[in-house]
Structure formats: structure tokens, C-alpha cells
Amino acid sequence: MTHEDAGHYAAKHSKDTKINPKVAEAIRLWASDKKISCAAAHKIASDLNIAPIDVGTAIDLLEYRITRCQIGLFGYSSQTKIVKPAAEISSELEKAIHENMKDDRLSCLSCWQIAKQLNLKKMGVSAACETLEIKLCNCQLGAF
């Protein structure tokens, strides 16, 4: 979505899409000022044993905003992203990134999985992608 689309998140979804009341209640409990962090959205998904995309859809339908992306791509004050290129990238990390790419991009989920596999911070993997000029795609919450 572009900056001009901000606040019109429900428009990304079919008019027939319904909000699960339990998900909506959890979002409202975790949110502040119609904003909810990526980490809180993932906690809700885990607690309710549902896919993160289902929480993301509910966030959109409520016209809430997702903040503090765990891979640093959006939701930090006025900055568009906080992730910076990595100064160094291990050969193991670079190999894992390239092995998990599809269509010259790395998915958000793959970024998380690589971080877990190599015992790195999620933002460390996204920083390596910045250095390698690899775009991240397919936000697990549907934000990008």
C-alpha cells in the first residue's frame, strides 16, 4: 500500500471478508491508538493457534496499523524502515539466503526461519538482504 492509502486497509480485502470476534477482541486488547506491533500480532496468532495472515486481515478490517516490523521494514515513527545494510555477512548466512530465495526475493517467513536456524536476530538477516540488495516479500501479516 502507498502512503496515500494509509487508513484504508480494509480495501485490500473482499467486502465479504468477516472478522473473527475472538481475533478482533485480542487485537483491541493489544493495540494502542489503533496501532499494534508486529510482535503482538504474531503473539495473537500463536495464542489463538491461527495463521498470522488471519490476524493481519483482521487488523486491516479494523483499520488498525501494524507497527514495529520485526525485520525492520516499516512502522518506526516517521522512518520508512530502520534496517540498515550489514557491514559483514557470513558465507553461511549468504548461502542460506540464496537457497531460500524465490523470484529473486526472500519471504518474511524465510527470513525468520533463517534467523532461527543460524541463531541470528531477524533484523540481522534482513540487514544482510539490504547489503545483498535482495527484496523481502510476503509479510506474514499481509502488510507487504
Residue pairs with C-beta under 8 A, 6 or more apart in sequence:
1 8
1 9
1 12
5 11
6 65
7 63
7 65
8 63
9 59
9 60
9 61
9 63
9 64
9 65
10 60
10 61
10 63
12 60
12 142
13 57
13 60
13 61
17 57
17 61
19 58
19 61
19 62
20 50
20 54
20 58
22 48
23 44
23 48
23 50
23 54
23 55
23 58
24 58
24 62
26 44
26 47
26 48
27 36
27 41
27 44
27 55
27 58
27 59
27 62
27 64
28 62
30 36
30 37
30 40
30 41
30 43
30 44
31 40
31 64
34 62
34 63
34 64
34 65
35 64
35 65
35 66
35 67
36 59
36 64
36 65
36 66
36 67
37 66
37 67
37 68
37 75
38 66
38 67
38 68
38 69
38 70
38 75
38 141
39 68
39 70
41 52
41 55
41 56
41 59
41 66
41 141
42 52
42 55
42 70
42 140
42 141
44 55
45 51
45 52
45 54
45 55
48 55
52 140
52 141
53 140
53 141
53 142
55 141
56 66
56 139
56 140
56 141
56 142
56 143
57 142
59 65
59 66
59 141
60 142
65 75
66 74
66 75
66 141
66 143
67 74
67 75
67 76
68 75
68 76
69 75
69 76
69 81
69 139
69 143
70 112
70 122
70 123
71 83
71 108
71 111
71 112
71 122
71 123
71 125
71 126
71 136
72 81
72 82
72 83
72 123
72 126
72 127
73 81
73 83
73 126
73 136
73 144
74 80
74 81
74 143
74 144
76 82
83 123
83 126
83 127
83 130
84 127
84 130
85 127
85 130
85 131
86 124
86 127
86 128
86 130
86 131
89 128
89 131
89 132
92 118
93 114
93 118
93 120
93 124
93 125
93 128
94 128
94 132
96 114
96 117
96 118
97 106
97 114
97 125
97 128
97 129
97 132
97 134
100 106
100 107
100 110
100 113
100 114
101 110
101 134
104 134
104 135
105 134
105 135
105 136
105 137
106 129
106 134
106 135
106 136
106 137
107 136
107 137
107 138
108 136
108 137
108 138
108 139
108 140
109 138
109 140
111 122
111 125
111 126
111 129
111 136
112 122
112 125
112 140
114 120
114 125
115 121
115 122
115 124
115 125
118 125
126 136
129 135
129 136
136 144
137 144
138 144
